[in-house]
Every structure is written in C-alpha cells, then in structure tokens.
Amino acid sequence: MKENEKRFPIKVSLAKPLSYLILWKLYPMFRRFHLLFLLALAVAFLMPSKASGLEKWLYLHPNLDDTGQLRSTYDLLRRAAAAGYTKVAFADPKLDSLHRQDSRYFSNLRKVRILADRLGLEMIPGMFMIGYSGDILSHNPNLAEGPPVKDQEFIVMNGKAVLASRGKQLLKGSDFSDLSLWSWKDDLVSADNGTAKLSGLEDGIQARIVQTFPTRPFTQYRLKVRVKTENFSLQPACLIQGKDGKDLNYTQLEPMQATQGWVENTVLFNSYDNDQMSVYLGAWGKSGGSAWWDDCTIEEVSFVNLVRRPGTPLSVSLKDGTILKEGVDFAELKDSKLGNHRFPGDYGFRHDGPTLTILDRKKVPDGTLIRASYWHAQIAERSQVTVDLCAPELQPILKDIFDRNFEIWGKGDYFLKHDEIRAGGWSQDFDKTGKTCGQVLAESLQSCAKMVRQYSPDAKLYAWNCMFDPNHNAIDDYYFNRDSLQGSWEGLDPGIRVFNWNYYRREKSLKFFAEKGQPVVIAGFYDGPLSHVEDWQKTVESMPELKVEGFMYATFQNDYSQLEAVSKLLDQWK
C-alpha cells in the first residue's frame, strides 16, 4: 500500500463537498493543516509586495550532454525557485540542432522540464541563434557568412594550381633579429637574443611592435607567430588593422599561462578592400614579468573554409578571361573540413584549403596563369561564425528547427536569439535584396516571429536588445558587416519583449525602447557588483513611461553565487 493510501484510506475528492466534510470530521490533522494553509494564503495576499508584477528571470545556458552539468542545472533550478524566480530563459544552443541529438539528450531535456514544472518555473525556449550560428550551420556549413576573395592568381604546376605568391613573406624582419626592420615599436619593447621582449608594463603605457605592409584587396592571408611568457599576467594580443584603422581579425590568440613556454599561434584573415595593412603585436595593461615574440610570418593562402552555394559561386578563369568549367577543366573543389573542425557546425582556421586540380591538361598546361574568385567563412573571436541571412536555403532550416521545437514545447512563449551578428552582407544573395544589413536583420526577426505566431498566435516573444539598439550594436561599421545595421529595430513589434543588457548606456537604451513602447526585461548582473542591480533600479524608476516586465539574472562566467542576493534586491523595486 502506498504511503498516501495508508494516511488516507478513503478515496475522496476535495472538489466534492461531501468528501470535504468527511475529511474535516474524521481527521483533526486535516483541520489543522487546512487552517494553517488558509492563514498562509491570507498573509500572502495581505502583505504588500515591493516588487509587485516584476517577473524574476533566470538565464540558463546548460550543456545537457554533460552529467555533471545536468546535476548542477537541477540544483540551480531549485535555488532559483526557492529565491522567488518564476521564469527561465532556456538558451541551450542545441535547440537549433535537435536533428543531431541522441536519446540521452532528449531524456535529460525532459527531466529538466519536469523538474522546472514541479518547481513552478516557466521555461521559455530559445531558438534561431543568429550570430553564434554553429548549431544552425550544422544543418548546412555552406550557409556561413563571409567575404569574397577576388581574382586570386595561381600558376599550374604538375597539374595543380599553386599560388603565384607561394613562399613570399609579407613581413620584413619576421625572425626579430633586427627590430629596426619593423615600422616602429614602443619603448617597452626591446631586442632580446633574436626575439622582441615586452617588460615593465604600466597602465596607460603601450608595449607594441608594429609593421605596415602592402596587400592585395580581398585576399585570404594567414599569420603565424610564436609567444612565450614569464610571470606575465596579461594575455599577449595580435591586432591586424586596415589603412583606416579598422580591425580585420577580431581573433584572440591561444590562452597563455602567466609562465608558459613557446606557443605557436595562427590567425586567418581577409584583407577586404585594403591594399595596405598593419600588424600590432603587444599587450595592453599593467603587468610584471615579461613576454616574448618570435617568428612572425604572414603569407597568402587559398580556399580555407571555402563556401559553396549558388549565392557564393566559385569562378576559375584563364588570364584572357576564358572561364574554366568545374568537373571538366578542373576537379570538384570542396573544403572537407568546412564547419566540421571538432564537431558539425564548428569552423577551424589552422588547416590548409583544398588544392585545385586540373583535369584538361592540354587546355590548361603547366605554367598557365589562372585566377579564382570565391567566398570563405568569416571567423570572429576564434570560433564564431554567422549564418548568411539572405541565403534562400536558410528558411527551410529555420522552419525545421521550429517544427522540432514546437513538437517539444508546443504553444507558448519563445525566445528569438538574434545576438552579436558580426558578419553580414557579402554574398550575391545579399546584393539581390537591395537592402542594408539593418533592413535584412529586421526582416529576419519578423520572419522568425511570424513563423512562431502561425502556430502559437498568443505567444509572447523575446529578443536580445543589442542588435536592435542604436546605443548598442545596431550601428555603422559593426565588426565584419558590410554596411550599417541601423534600422534593424524596425523588426521589433509591440509583441516582442526585449532582454536589455546594455548596462553602460542604459539611460539612452531604455529611453529608446520607452519611446518605441517596447516592453523590456532587464538582463542584469553579468558578473558585476550588486550595485549594478541598484543602478538599473534607479534608471528604471526615473522612467515612468518605460514598460519593465521583469529582471533576468544573467552571467557570462557561469557565476550564480549572487542569485539569492539579486532576488532580495529586486524585492526593493517599486
């Protein structure tokens, strides 16, 4: 006999008055429990709530394939519920790649949902990670956004096309045996046994060695450099800039320990429209100890992360303009490692591109000069690749992603994860639109919203503020976007709530959304001091016209140590 059957041998329904009277008459414990329950309800309703109507959100970005993280997710959900949180922005990127998840993943997801439901936590699933698009691109890695390479020159040798610039190093003094061959350096950089040494770094004092060199516009290059450290607390950095000062790599080097032996770093980049660039090697900030640079080379490379689709065509021609046909004059060209570095949707940058092999050696004999134009994936921050929003092949994939999620979550609210879109506007598909990057982004958000509303018409939708905020990332000249992202906010309609994490420009940002009449959920904390929560409160309370629906505890560093403290602070909000 089950425990509840021992305690309540008479099967009754509290919905029926007779059953209720039987329990009241026969069981004194029931009467005491019932009176206490009614008293608790009265206290809850009569006590004034300082945070009346303010939803408390938890941002959750789990890896449900990891058993350890699954347990920590359970613990985190229990803590959140106990602290008064009621909503969870469930941002597992695998919701964009459900087509390749196994039964263990779906079992773990089901367990998390059951627990959240028992705890009274409403989970809002996040889909369409436009920006960090690896999971979307696992459906088709050739939909990656990236720039073209134009008229790259090759010479045919032994039936293979090799770069005409093969072996040519673009930097002088690349072995650092003579630092005077570099364009200039700061005083804290000195020669040390054939290396460039950085030491004695103080705040506000630069420690860089720089060289400016000529390049071909829209060409693919690879930089290699070695670095070592000794009691050095900063991370050595490499910046590659165009002649207008715009960064062309946005790629961090390998993480270094304070003391570590020589490590070789690789940076892959496109020259874009620059015929001249500069490379900066150095460190920024205050640190004791030293760091050393050695063996820095830059050379032209080809076909690395080659993207093949109708909107990014490959063109190979002879010097006189005669077009060579793939499969007839030369073999099919494909980068087998595209979007499959460590796992599907992951893009590497250290491998060599495929070799173009000549089939018709009579038509294209050895010694022939040929030119190739193509597109390649653009990588930012070591691994981030964005999907091309204008590729017509994208829409069926997004529909498949939604259908799979709808099968799990059904009618309800959804989170549209357009975030930090760092490349856009380079394909022929984009050219055909006649629109700006901002207009394309606005249409993408509306297209995703329409897709959800078709099946869940009453859904509340949520989106990050950053790509739709002129005080954040919806600006001119954002990373590798071809033109302006301004106007992207036209994709926001009154039914889309904004997760606003723009702390340092919060006054202007919140004012912008207040003027639009856009409902807002403040996305705060982000590993800062608790005073940041109070700063948000002051700003919000100074804008009575602002529609603030809630506050979300969000973290970059997986730091949930202040979850309860933030909840208590939110209880003070008016």
N, C-alpha and C positions, 0 to 999 in steps of 0.2 A: 504493500500500500504506500502511495506517495505521501510525503510529509504533509502537504496541504490537505490530503484526504483524511489523515489522522486528526488534524486540527479542526476540519470542517467536514464531518461525515455526512451531513445533509447537503445535497447538491442544491444550491439556491442561486437565484439571480437577483442582484441588488436592484435591477430595473423593475422588479415586481414588488409592490407594496407588501404583500403577504410574506414574501421571503425576508424582506427587510425587518418586519415585526418579529418574525421567528428569531432572527439573529439578535435583535435588541432584547428579547425576552430571555433567551436561553444563555447568552454569552456575555457576562459582565466585562470581559476583556474587550469585546467588540464595542461596548458602550463607551469605555474609557478611551479606546483608540479613536472612535468616531468623534468624541467631544474634542480631543486634542487636535484632530485633523481640522475640524471646523474653526477652532481657535487660531491655528496656524494660517488658515485661509484669511481669516478676518484681519490678522496682523499684516499679512502680505498686502492686502488691498487697502488698509487704512494708513499704513506707513507711507509718508511721502517719498517718492523716488527722485533722487537728484539727477538721475540720468534717464529720465522718462523718455521712452521712444528711441533711445540711442542703441542701435544694434552693436554688439561686440563680435567682431570677426577674428578668425584665426586664419592666417595664410599658411597652407600646408603644401610642401613640395617633397613628397616622400619617394623612396625607391622601394616599391612593394616586392621587388625580386629579392631583397635582402632581408633575411630572417631577423637580424639584429635591428634593422630599421623598422621592421614591422612591429616588433615589441615596443620600440621607443615611440612609434606612432600611436599605439594603444595608450601608453602612459600619457602622452601629450594630449590626446583627446579627453581622457579622464580629468586631467588637470584643467583643461580649458572649460569643460562643463562645470566643474566644481567652482571655478572662478567667475562664472556667470557669462561665459561666451555662448553664443547661440548659433552662429553661422561659421562655416568653414569654406574658404576659397580653396578648392581642391585642385592644385595646379600640377598634378603628375603629368609630365610631358608624354608619357606612354599612352595617354588617351588619344594622341594623334597617330599612334602606330599600333592600334589594337589588332590589326591584321596579322601581326607577327608575334603576339604574346601567347604564352603557353597556358595550360590549365592551372598551373600554380599561381600565376599572376591573377587570373580571374577569381580563383579561390580566395587569395589574400585580399583582393579588392572587395569581394563580397563580405568577408569578415570585418573589414574596416567600416563598411556601410552599415552592417548590422549593429556594431558597437556604437557608431555615431547616432543611429536611430534610437537605441536604448537610452543614450545619454541626452537625448533631446537636441542634438546638434544637426542642423540642416546643412547638407553638403551641396555646394554649388560647383559643378564640374567645369573645368577649364579646357577649351579646345582651340584649335587654329592658332598654334604658336607661330605667328608670322613675325619673324625676327630671328629667333633661335630656332631655325626650321628643320633641324636634323631629323626629327621624327616624321614630319611631313615628307621630307625628301627621301626617307627610307622607302616610300612608295615608288619614287622615280628620281634618282640622283641627277638626271639631266635637266631638272627644272631649277637648278641652282642659279641664282642671280650672279652676274659678274660682267666684267668689261671685255671688250674685244681686243684681239691682237691683230694689227693691220699690216699686211704686206711684209711679213717676216721672211727674210731671204735664206735660202738653203742652196747647197751645191750637192749634186748627186755623186756619190762615191760608192762603188761596188753595189750599185742598185739600191742604195739607201740615201735618204735625204739627210744631210748633216748641216748644222747651222753654218752659215758663211762666216760668222764671227767666232767659230769654235776656238777655244783656248785663249780668247782675248780677255784679259783682265782690265776692268774699267778703273781700278784704283791704282794710284802710284804709291809706292812705299807700303804696300799691303803687309809686308813682314815686320813693319815697325822698326826696322834697323836704322832708318833715317826719318825722324819725325818732321823734319823740315819739308819733306815732300807732301805733307798734308797741308791743307789750305790754312788752317790755324788751329790753335789749342789754347785752353785756359792755363793759368799759372800752376794750378794744382795737378796738372798732367805733366809727367816727366819721363824721359827715356830711362829704361832700366833693363840692360842686357838683352836688347832686341825686342823689348815689349814697351807698351805705353802704360805707365803706372799712375793710378789715382790714389791720393792720400791726403789726409788733413782736411777733410770736407767739413765746412761750416754752413749753417743755414744762410741762404741768400748768396752764397759764393758758388759759382758754377765750376764744374770739373768735366770738360768736354774736349774731345779731339774731333775735328771736322774736316771733311773733304768734299768739294764740289766737283762733279764730273759730268761729261756730256752723255746723253742717252738718245735712243730713238723713241718718239712718242708711240704710245700704245704697243708696248713690247713687254714681254714677261722676263723678269730677272730673279736671280737668287743670290742672296748674300749669305756668306758663311763667316763666322768669327769665333775665336776661342776666348774664354774668360775664366779667370780664377780669382779667389778671394781669400783674405786672411783677416779675421776679426773685423769683418766689414758688415755692418748691419743693414745697409741699403741693398736694393736689387739693381744691379747694373742694367742699363737700358740702351736700346738702339732705336734711333728715330731716323726715318728716311723722309725727306721733305722735297716737294717740288719747288720750282723757282718762285712761286707765290707764297711759300711758307706752309702750304697745306701738307699735312701728314699723308703718307702713301702706304704705310704699313699697318699701324694700329695693332701691332703684334708684339706681345711680351716675349722676352727671352725665357730660357729654361729657368725655373726657380732655383736659386742658389742658397746654400747654407752660408752662415757667416764665415766659415772657413771651409773651403772646398777646392779640390784640385781642378785642373783644366777641364772645361766642358765646352764641346763644340755646339754652336747654335746655328740654326737655319732660319732665314726669313725669305719668304716668297712674296714678290710684289709686282705690280704693273706700273709702268711709267705714266699711264694715262696720257694727257696731252702735253707732257713736259719733254723738252729737248735738253733739259739740264736738271740735275737733282743734287741734293747734299745728304751725306750720311753723318749722323751725330752718334758718337759712342761716349757714354759717360754715366754719371749718376747725379741725382738731384736730391739735396737734403743734407743732413748732418750725420757724420759717421766717423768713428775712429777706424783704425786699421787701413787696409789697402785693397785695391782691386787692380787686376792687370788685363790688358787686351793684347791679343796677338793673332796673326794670320787672318786678316780680314780681306775677303775677296768678293767681288761682285761680277757675275757673268750672265750672259743671256741664256735663257732656257726656252724650251718649247713644249707645247701640248700637255703641260702638267694640269691635271684636273680639267681636261678638255670636255666641254659641254656640247652634246649633240642633240639637237631637236630642230624642227623647221624654223623657229624664231631665232636660232643662233647657228646659221649654216656655216659649214666648212667650205672654203673656196681655195683651190690649188691651181696655179696657172704658170705658164712659161713666161719668160721675160718679155715676149712680144704680146702677151695678153691672152694667148690661147688657153682655154680652160681645160684642165685635165679632169677626167671622169673617175670617180671612185669605183672600184671594182673592175675597171677596165684598164686605166692607165696606172693606177696605184691601188694598193690593197686597202681594205676597210681599215679605218683609223679609229681607235677607241682606247680610252684610258680605263683599263680594267680595275684600277684602284679608285676610280672616282666614287666618292661617297661610300666607300667601303674600307676605311682605314682600319679601325678597330672593330667596328660593327656597322650594320647598314644605317646610313644617314650621317656617318662620321667622315669628315674630309681631312686628309693629311696633306702635308706640303713638303715632305722631305724626299719623296720618291721622284724618279725621272719619268717624264712623259713617254708615250709610245713613239716608236720610230715609224716614219713614213717610208713604206717600201714600194719601189717602182715595179710594176708588172710589165709594162710595154717598154722594154729597154732599147728598142730601136727608135721609138718615138722620143724617149727621154733617156738618152745615153749618159754614161758617166761624164762629169764635167758640166752638165747642164745646170743653169741657174733657174731655180723655181721660187715662187712666192706663195705663201699660205696666209690666209686670214681666217680667224676663228674666235670663239669665245671660251673663257675659262671661269670656273667658280671663284668668287672673291671670298677669302677668309679674313675675318677680323677677330682680334683677341684670341689668337691661337686655334680656335675651333669653331667659331660662329659663322654659319653660312645662312643666307636668307633665300627664301624661295622667290622666284620671279612671279609677281602678282599678275602680270599680263599674259603669262603663258596659258593658252586655252586648255592645255592638258591639266591644269591645276584644278579647275572646277569639279570634274568628276571625282577627284581625290578628296576634296573637301566634303563633297556630298557623301562619299563612302565613310569618311571619318565621322560625320554627324550621324549617319544611319546606325553605325555601330554603337555610338554613344547613346543615341536615343533608345536603342534596344535595352540598354542597361539602366539608364536614368529616367526615361520616359518624360512625360510632360512636367515642366518645372522651369526653374531659373538656370541660366547658363552664363559662363564667363568666357568672353571672346578675347583671346590672349595676343592681340597685336601689340608688340613690345620691342623697342630698341631695334628698329628696322634700319640696318646700317649699310644697305646697298640697294639700289633700285634704278630702273630707267635705262638699262643699257641694251636690251635686246631689240630686235626688229619688231617684235610684238608690241613693245612699248611705243616705238616710233609710229606704229599704225594708229594708236589711240589719239594722238594729237593732244594729249593731256600732260599735266605736270605730275611729278611724283606724289604731291599732296592730293591732287584730284583722284589719282589711281588708288591711293590709300583710302580715301573717303568712300569710294565705290566698293572697295573690298570689304570694309567694315559693314556697309549697308547690305552687301550681298550675303555675308555671313549671318547678319541679323535676320534678314528675310528668310533664309534657309531654316533657322530655328523657329521663327514665328509661324511658318507654314504648318508645323506640327505641334507647336506649343504656343498658341496665339496669345496667351496671357502671361507669358514668361517675362520676368524682369531680367534684363541683360546687363552685364557689367563689362567694362573695358578699362585698361590702364589709361591714365591721363596723358602719359609722356608723349606719345606720337600724335596727339590731338591738341596739344597745348603749345601756343606760341611762346610761352615762357619756359618751355622745356625743350623738347626735341622737334617740334613742328616748326622748323626754321629753315633758312637757306643754308646750304653747304654743310649738311649733316653727314659726317663720315663719307661713304662712297656713293651717296645718292647723286644722280646726275644733275638734278635741279632741285627746286625748292619743295619743301614739304608743307609750306603754308597752305592753308585752306583745307587741310585734312580734317579739321574739326567739323566741316560741313557733313561728314558722315555720322556725326552724333545726332540722334534724335531724342526727344524727351523720354523715351522708354529705355534709354541706355544710361545706366548709372556709371559714374567714373570713380575708379580707385585712384586717389590723388596722393602721390608720394613726393611731390615737389616741395620738400621742406624749405630749402634755402630761398625759394622765390614764392613762398606760399601765399603772401598777400596778393601779389599780382595774379598768380594762378587761380586762387579761389575767387578773386574778383571777376576774372574772365568767365569762369563757369557759372558764377552767380548771375552775370549779365545774360548768359545764354539760357538761364533757367534750368541748368543741368543738375540733377541730383548727384550728390557726392558722398562717397565713403572715404574718410581719411585713412590713408595707409601710412601708419607711423611706426615709431620705434626705430627700425632699421639699424639696430646695434648702437644707437646713440645714447646719450644720457637721458634719464627720465624727464629732465627739464624740457626736452623736445616735445613731449606729450603736452606739457603745460603751455608751451609756445603755441602749439596747434590750437589749444583751447582758447587762448586769448585772441588769436586771429579769428577763429570761428565765431566767438561771441561778439566780435566787433562788426560782424556782417550779418545783421538780422535777415537780410534778403536771401542769404545762402541756404540752400536745401541740403542739410547734412543729415544723412540717414544712419551713419554708423562710423565706427573706428576699427581699423584692422591692424592687429599685431602682425607685423611682417619683419623678416630678418634676412639679411644677406648671408650671415655667418652661422646659420642654424643655432642661434642663441635664443633659447626660450626661458632663460633664467629669470626674466623680468615679467613673465606672463601674468602672474598674480598682482604684482605691483602696478602694472599698467591698468589692469582692471579696476583696482581701487582708485586710481587717479581718474578714470573715466566716470566713476560714480559721483565725482565732484562737478562734472559738466552740467551746465544748465540747458 
